[in-house]
Amino acid sequence: MNMNAIWKGLSIGATVGSAVFMLVKATETKKRNIRRDASKTLKSAKNLVEDISSVVM
């Protein structure tokens, strides 16, 4: 048995389980805020990648 794979799987499972638990227990307002913040983060990351690619080219 590969112990590294087992530990990796357990840690990923715990992380995903914690995230799902937080989302399930969050109130509607917090869920909206989480979605809004995630949307802003993705837009910022997209802009950053576009800026970097324009500098490189």
C-alpha positions, 0 to 999 in steps of 0.5 A, spaced: 500 500 500 502 506 498 501 510 504 502 517 501 496 516 496 492 514 502 494 520 506 493 525 500 486 522 499 484 523 506 487 530 506 483 532 500 477 528 502 477 532 509 478 539 505 472 538 500 468 535 506 470 542 510 468 546 504 461 543 503 460 543 510 461 550 511 457 552 505 451 547 507 451 551 514 452 558 511 446 562 511 443 565 505 446 572 506 453 568 507 452 564 501 450 570 496 457 573 499 461 567 497 458 567 490 459 574 489 466 574 492 468 568 488 465 571 482 470 577 483 476 573 484 475 569 478 474 576 474 480 579 477 484 572 476 482 573 468 484 580 468 491 578 471 492 573 466 490 578 460 495 583 463 500 578 463 499 575 456 499 582 453 506 584 457 509 578 454 506 579 447 
